[in-house]
Amino acid sequence: MDKMCALYVSNCKQEQDKYLRMFVMPHLEQTDVNMTKHGVQSERKLKTVQLMRWLISRLLR
């Protein structure tokens, strides 16, 4: 990969990280608060949150 491609990929990764931190992570944190606050931990919501966290951890590597 030449230098320009490497720079482009690096910039894309930075933008992706910024998007995840600004929009996705706060939503997951709010979901956790709501689930705890209302005492509702449905299996589906819990699995969704776990899946999103797993995906984010993979994307932020």
ROMI-935384 format. One line per field, with one value per residue (C-alpha): residue number from 1; x, y, z. Coordinates in steps of 0.25 Angstrom, whole numbers. Layout:
N
num = c(NUM;...)
x = c(X;...)
y = c(Y;...)
z = c(Z;...)
***
This chain:
61
num = c(1;2;3;4;5;6;7;8;9;10;11;12;13;14;15;16;17;18;19;20;21;22;23;24;25;26;27;28;29;30;31;32;33;34;35;36;37;38;39;40;41;42;43;44;45;46;47;48;49;50;51;52;53;54;55;56;57;58;59;60;61)
x = c(0;6;7;-6;-14;-9;-12;-26;-29;-23;-33;-45;-41;-41;-54;-60;-55;-60;-74;-74;-71;-80;-93;-92;-85;-95;-107;-101;-99;-113;-118;-111;-116;-131;-130;-124;-134;-146;-141;-144;-133;-140;-131;-132;-128;-116;-112;-113;-104;-94;-93;-92;-80;-73;-75;-69;-58;-54;-55;-47;-35)
y = c(0;13;25;32;20;17;32;30;18;24;36;27;19;32;37;23;24;38;34;22;30;41;34;19;18;28;21;8;14;20;6;1;11;9;-6;-5;7;-1;-14;-20;-28;-35;-46;-39;-25;-31;-39;-26;-18;-29;-31;-16;-15;-27;-20;-7;-14;-20;-7;1;-9)
z = c(0;-4;6;0;2;16;20;14;22;35;33;30;43;51;46;49;63;65;60;69;81;78;74;77;91;97;92;98;111;112;108;120;129;125;126;140;144;140;144;130;125;113;107;93;98;106;93;85;94;95;80;78;88;82;68;73;80;67;59;69;68)
***
